[in-house]
Every structure is written in structure tokens, then in C-alpha cells.
Amino acid sequence: MRDILPTLERWAADGVKAATATVVSTERSAPRDPGAALAVSESGDVAGSVTGGCVEPAVYEEAREVLAGGEARLRTYGIADEEAFEVGLPCGGTVNILVAPLDPQLIGPLADAVREERPVAMVTPLSGANAGVSRLVSADGPSDGEVDERARELLARGNTAIVEVDGAEVFVSSFAPRPNMYVFGAVDHAAALAEIGRFLGYRVTVCDARARFVTPERFPEVDELVVDWPDRFLEQAPVDERTAICVLTHDHKFDIPLLKAAVATPAGYIGAMGSRRTTAEREERLRAEGVTDEQLARIRAPIGLKLGGRTPEEVAVAIAAQLIQTVHDRSQAPEPVAG
Amino acid sequence: MTGADVLVRAGRLASEGVPFALATVVGVRRPASTRRGDRALVTSEGELVGWIGGACSEPIVVREALRAIADGESRLVRIGPAGEAAAGAHPDAVIAASSCASEGVVEVLVEPQLPEPLLAVLGDSPAAESLARLAPEVGWRVTRELAQDAEAVVVATMGHDDETTLAAALEHGVPYVGLVASARRASVVLAALRERGVDEDALARVRSPAGLDLGPSTQPEIAVAVLAELVAWRHSRAPVPATPAVAVDPVCGMEVAVDAAKEIATYEGHEYYFCGPGCRSRFEADPASYVTVEAS
């Protein structure tokens, strides 16, 4: 829904009624992920999409019915493969789509939170008296029961999913701020990594102590450029489980204090560039600094999957692939027990 | 043609995506008819433009240039009188005995300049759009249509006639063929291909799902996974096996690139290739003697 917020804001400002169709869950491969939304205005305008264009016509009709006063509804579009062949329809996947009237009161606060990168979840019951009626839950403030708590757990991880509370299903759409990627070392690889990092939805900061290398000309694709000692910067920077820390400095003078600081954070990904020999030497020095084996195991070094590429852009792809893999390894790990 | 002219022409060929090899004289032991820094380029048809020494060196440089264009590897070629060229040579230099009277030794660096490989991204799904946008960054040319000379084809149409596209890619013998689809969707597509008569060997070449297995993925992540697999695939691939045909000059014994040979003679229904006009005229004066030598 993030992609159509500007349109929804405009409609809300103009007093145009609208209904939304939102992907709440998918099975097997689907063209768009949960949270993707299509909106239909009362004048018949359309924004966004829920699949690659295959179920949109059907969804559009549902949205028109809701706009005409119909009830919110949950629809399942599962296309049997044989049928998919005959009609030339896609995927072989299944999508569950919630079609509901859009509450214009929610759009302003939601768009503000997204703009200001404040985490907020949109919570929508899928059944019962309030089916299809959304409300916003922020990351802090008083908790209004178990639904809010579950929503906040998902929001903290940036996940969008259905939760079940007291036997009722509730859709939680997370509008989490982009996770941070901190790239240390203003080298060519950093520029390439920044670009692919932004493509994957990270807010990218490049940090180096050498001011003359940290220029917007060299790094047009970053959100923030910082001239500072890497370890000093990291110690005050916000880090959570979604944060990626990429150490491309390959200079012990910067690496050692920086990696020592990095393993003390909850960052979900820590990678460090350097040859195998540099890596071995660095490990020795980090051990001497009191870094434990368990902490060392969190550092991916040499950074990136071994793809055989040599150019900075190829190395950036190798790092991005490893980052994705690490994120999924973690999301498949058992949930930590809240305590 | 000066060395600078050669570079201008090289730049033009590179921008047109035409393969060629650049040959640069990097070492000379006098007497020799060339100097360090002399340059030529060799096209994939074996045409040499520029100067890297005369008729003694040219056939050898052309032969090595065509090999370099075929396998993508640079080589250092050391040309000199038999028995002397090898002395003091770099261990991985190609040693070539020149058949000339010249006593000099010339070292030529031959560098292939190959166009970036072509990736055909088919379909307009979000993953396909992203892949088409990212691939040029890692050195692929991208087309959105099935091109015969594509080295990789990724089909991500989300179901709009994957089979036809895949069948065509397999028929063209495209080396990397990837399908972005769920396992279930893929099995349906493969079954349909089988029904169309595509054989099992060809079916086994379809990478499905395309991309490294990085875990359950969002659309941007799928694009990166496919890109990562393409990077790995490109670098793990064995050099192109096609090597240019080479014939032995029956007079001097030098290996000559057949396609580029200018001096050719026919004797008793066989074609013979020569390093230069000297060898050809000696052959033509008494072909029988040379043919006997070759046959032994």
C-alpha cells in the first residue's frame, strides 16, 4: 500500500470515497507480497495492483460493490494450474485478498508516519463485527490488548502477516521504516553496494573517516554520508535486528574497533571485507581484544557469497545475496521467547 | 595507421559491441622491425590493422588473437628464431618460432576485447523489471526480447505463455535458461514442454526456480538471487570450446589460422595454408617434396 499512499492522500483530501483490495496472504509463488494493495475510487479510478494483472478485473468488481455499500469481504483467488493454462492466467499460486472501504481518517496519519519514518502498523480484523475496519498501532504508547502486542512484534521485524488472537484472524500490515544499512569505507564497492542496498529497501549510510572520499559525487545513491571514525559513528547509530553492517574498510586500524563495536549490537548482518589471510589476522586481533568465538561467528568474512565476480558491482551482488540469505535464515529461526 | 588510429578504431569497435583483439608490442630484442608500443588490432575475421612487425610476426599474432577472441584470455606471445625465442621468456608466455631470417625477438601482448554477454529478460513481472534494470551494472547487455545470440534467458512472465518462450530459448541453444516460477507452476510448464516434444536433456537445462536459493523471497530479492546466479554462472563457465582452425604451413612448419590465411595453394585436391608469400612460392615450385614431408 506504501506505493499508492500519495494517491490515497489526494483522494482523501478531495473527499473522494475509495475501497481497497489488499493482499493479506499468499500461498506458493505470488507476484506481489502481503500488504500490496489496489485502490478504486468512487469515480472508478484505480491505483496500485495486487497481482501481475491477472485477478485485477475481478477485484475491481468487488471493490465497486463495496463502494456501492456492500460489506467488506475476503476473497481467495487460487488458480488451478490446468485452468491457468486454458485461460492464460498465471502463477499457480493462491492469493487471499481483503476488499474493504477505505477509512479516509487513517490516510493522513499513516502517510505522515511513513514520510517521517516512524514505525506504524495497520491492523484489520478479517472476521467478526469489525471485519475490514482498520486502525493504526504505533510502536510505542499504551497497549490495547494482545492484538496490539502481536502487531508490535511484527512491526519490530518489519513483517506483514495474519495473526490469530482468541480464534479470530487479524491482518497486520507493517509500515516499518526502512532498515538501516551502514557501509563503512568510502570505496568503489561501497557505491555499488549502496545502490543495491537501496534497491532492497534499506536506508543506506556510508561512513568513512577520510573526508575527501566521502563526497556526493562518488556516492549519488545513498541516504546519508558521514565523515567520522567508523566505530565512533556506530556506537551512537540506531541498530536493531534488521540492521546490516558492512565493513569494507579492510584496514585493521578501522576494522578492529569497528567490528568490536558491531558484535556488541543486535545487528542482523555483519560482514567484513578482506582476503582470507586478512580475515585470519583480523580474527586473531579481535580475539586479543576480548571478542568471543560466538561473536566472531556473527561476522561474515570474507564478506559476500563466493560467486567469482571481480568488479565492485559483482561483489555488491555477492554481498546482497548473502544479506538476503542471512535475513531469511534468521526469519526461519525459532522466535525468541519474549521475556 | 598510427598507434593512436588503432586505438580510435578499437574504441569504435568496442562501442559497437564487435569482438576484436588488441596486440601491443611490449618487448623487443634487436634487430627487429618493430618497437615497444607498436600496436595493431585483429578482427574476429583475422584482419590485422596496425603494425606489430612485418610478415614474420603477423601470422602468429593473428593466430593468437583469434585464439584469444575464442577463449577470452589474454596472452603474451614471444616470437623469435627457433631455439632462441624461449630463452628468458616469461613462464606463461606463448613461444612461437618465426620462420624469418630476422634474428630479433619480439614480445606481443594480445588482449581480447569481447562484447558484454547478452541477457534476455522476458516478461513484465516486478522481478523481471528489476532484473533488467540491475543486470547492466554487473556487465550484461539486456534485451527484452528473445535474441538468438543471447547467452542467458530468464523467463519471468508470470504465466503468459512461458512454454513458447522457453521452447524457443532451448531450441536456440541458449546456454543459461532460467524460469522464475513456483515449483508447482514450473512442473506444469515443464510437462507442457515435454508434451510439445522437447527432449529430457533440454528440459534438464531449465533452471527452475532461476536464481540462487536464498530463502523464501520478495520480488526484489528474487531479482538479486537471479543476478547472483548469473554472476556465478558467468565466472564458473568453462572457456568457449570453439577454437579457430589452424593448419601447418608445409614449408616452414608454422601454425597458421585457416580463416585468416591469405596465402593458400591447392595441390592434388588439398588446400595448403602458408604464413606468407615466400613459403607459398617455395611450395608451388616443388609441392610434392613438401607434401611428402607433411605426410610423414
Interface residues (C-beta under 8 A of the other chain):
Chain A: R28 S29 P31 R32 D33 T51 G52 C54 D81 A84 F85 G88 L89 P90 C91 G92 G93 A192 E195 I196 F199 L200 G201 L305 L307 G308 G309 T311 E313 E314 V317 A318 A320 A321 I324 Q325 V327 H328 D329 S331 Q332
Chain B: D124 S125 P126 S130 L134 E137 V138 G139 M158 G159 H160 D161 A181 S182 A183 R184 R185 V188 A192 P209 L212 L214 G215 P216 S217 T218 Q219 P220 E221 A223 V224 A225 L227 A228 V231 A232 R234 H235 S236
